[in-house]
Amino acid sequence: MSNSQDIFALGLGLEEPWILLDQHLDTSKQPHELHLRVGTRRGAQFPCPTCGRSCKAHDFKKMT
C-alpha cells in the first residue's frame, strides 16, 4: 500500500479485513470529486453480526 493509501485508510478508520484498493481525484469536476475503492482480500474472515465468530463472507454488493 502506498503512503497516501495508508493516510486515507487511517482517516477512514479502515481495519482488517477492509483495505483501500484505489483512490482517484477527479479535478475535471467542480467541486472536485475524490473516489475511493474499499474492498477486502478473497477469503478474508469477518465477525458474524449475531454470534461474533469469524467466518467468510457469503456475498458482496458493489455500492456506488
N, C-alpha and C positions, 0 to 999 in steps of 0.2 A: 504494500500500500504506500502511495506517495505521501509526502509530508502534508500536502493540502488535504488529502483524503483523511488523514489522521485528525486534522483540526476539525473538519466537518463532522466526522464521526463522534468526536469528543463533544462538540457543540450540540449535536443532536441527541447525545446520550445513548448512542448505539452500543450494545453489549452483545457478546457472543450469545446466540449463533448469528445475529444480524451483522452484516458488513455493508459498507458503502462500496458499490460496484463501479459507479461512474458519476461524474459531475460535468455540467456544461453550462456556461454563462452565455446566454443569448443576448448580445448587445444590439442586435438589429431591431429589437422591440423597445418601446417606451411605455412604462418603465422597463428596465432590463429584467430578464427572467433567469432565475437560477434553477436548473433541472438537476435533481439528484436521483440516482437509481440505487435503491436499497434492496438487498437480497441476502441469500444465505448459500452456503455450500451444500451440494447434494448430500443427503444422508445426515444432515445436521439434526440434533436432538432438541426438542422443545418441551418445556414443562406442560403437563396436562392441566387445563384450567379447572378440572374437577378434583383430581387427587394429587396433583403436583409432581407425579412421576415423570421422568424423562422418556419421551417417545418420539418417533419420526413423524413428520407432518404427513397428512394424507392427501392434501390438496393445496394448491397455491392459486391465487387470483391476481391478475395484473390490474393494478389500480392506476388511473391517470388523473 
